[in-house]
Amino acid sequence: MCSGRISELLIFKAFTSGADGVLVAGCHPGDCHYMKGNLSARRRVVGIKPFLEAIGVEPERLRLEWIGASEGPKFAETVKSFTQTIKELGPSPLNRRRNGH
């Protein structure tokens, strides 16, 4: 329900389970229905990026975007753009290691 519920562990689990990228989308700052959940999400995403980089995962594989519930076209464009970024990066380094490459 709220991007503030996203934990670093959940993001890391997504990558270690085979995700090539993780997109976290939340309400715009100031519009969070749960007070400041989106700001908590931002803190977590910013905090985990250096860790991902340290283990060889490009920080571009994790993206945080502010998208309101009424912004369908923005959501679609964000997903399209993020998918293109992931295609350009190729499989996650964690997947390559797991598959013996």
N, C-alpha and C positions, 0 to 999 in steps of 0.2 A: 504493500500500500504506500510506502514512503521510502524514498531513496536513503533516508537516514537509517534504515534497517540493514543496509548493506554493510557487512563487516569485511575486514581485511581477510579473514579466514575464508569467507565465501568466495571472494575474488580469487584468492590463491588456489582454492579447491577447484574452481572453474578451469584455471590454467593447467593444474596438475591432472585434471580429468580429461584433458584433450582439447579444450577451447583454444582457438587461435587468437581470439580477441574477446574483450569484455566491454560492453557498452552499458554505462549506468546513466539513466535518464531520470531527472527529477524536476520538480516545480522550480520556477524562477525564484531566486532569493527574494524574500519578502512575501511570497505567495504560498508558502508551505502551510498546509492544513494542520500539520502537527508541530507547529511553532517553528523550530529551527532544524528540522531533520535534514533538509537539503544541505545546510551548512556543515552538519556532521558528516554527510556523505562526501562533501568536498574535502574536508580534512582527512578522511580516510583514504580517498583516492590519491590525493597529493602525497600522503605519507607512504603509501605502498609503492609508488612508482620508483623511488630509488632502490628499494629492495628488489623489485622485478629486474631492474637494470643490472643489479649486482649478480643476479643469477642467470644473466644472459638473455632476458626477455626485453625486447624493445618497449620503451614506455608508451609508444604510440599504439600498442596493442590494447591499452586501457584508456578508454575515453569517457569523460563525464560531460554531459550536455544538459542544459536547462531547457525543458520543453513542457509547455503547459498542455493540459488535457484538450484544449480546443485547437491546438496547433498540429493537426494531422499532416498537412503538407511539410511542415518543418521536420516532423518525426520521420516521414518517408525519406526526405532528402538526407537527413542525418544518418539513417540506416544505410542508404545507398552509398554515401560518402565513406562511412566507416567500413562497409564491406569492400569497397575499392581499395582502401588503405590496407586492409588485411590481405587482400589478393596480391597487392604489390609486395608486401612483406613476406608472403609465402607462409608455409607451415610454421607454427611456433617452434622455437628451439627446444622446448621441453618435449614436444612430440617427436622431433627428429632424434633426440637422444633416446627416447623410449623405444623408438622403432629401429634403433641401431645405426642411424645415419650420422 
